[in-house]
Amino acid sequence: MTINVFRRKLGRLRHSDSALTIPVTFLMLFVSMLGIIATTYYYSVERIEARSQILKNSMAKHDMTSLDENLQAILWQTGSSRTLEISDSGGELRVQPSKNLLLVSITDNNSISDTVFNATIGQVAYDLPYSETSDAGLYLKGDYRSIVDQSASTMAQLYIRKGAEHDEILLRARPLASSTTYLAEDNETINNLRIYIVNLNSSQDIDLMGKIPLRISCTNIEDTTRTYNVPYQVDALNVTASLDGIPGQISIPISGNASGTMINVELVVCEIKIETWIR
């Protein structure tokens, strides 16, 4: 009798353990599922944020490219203007008229050695929001050169560089030098060197986020000429430009003979004003 009672109690205990195992198992499965869902959600959010950041960066690149295209469209046309809107790409637009010092000098490594321009010409920067990836060093337009000749496709230098905190898209214009040669009535060879400069230093100082309507205007064109009559043969004239501390140089061939030549150095400065625009 005692043995049978013991067996019955043992059976009830085993049945109780089995009953307890079921909710414990379901609880473990539930916790596991919550973990899987949380992990999946986390990575989904990360992917969405990454794609959103890529889209915002693409919008910022497009807007800065559009800014340059509108600027190029009004160059050398006094009184012309364009309007556009910078999108809200999560970053900050900075128009900096007092930045970007340009120093331009010429020399024939003999008697000609002059500084023809020394002033800030301004720049436009867009500070991108934080991103895990970096495009620093990527040129959207132009290249690394601080001065270009007439063979260049653009004066613009639009590229991405590392800023104080995040990457920034920088837009500025490089000087461009071109030359022509002709014979005067007295058979004297005349060399004309023309240096083009785009100057943004009359622009409004802007530091804004969000959507920003802008107006770009060509306000003035200044043209000055220096003439050099040299009594010796000149093979080339070197034009050196330091753009925001980065030097560059091009060599312009000069025609003439042992008795000398005439060189006209013409400086053409296009004044561009960028300001906020109220519709």
Order of alpha helices (4+ residues) and beta strands (2+ residues): alpha-beta-beta-beta-beta-beta-beta-beta-beta-beta-beta-beta-beta-beta-beta-beta-beta
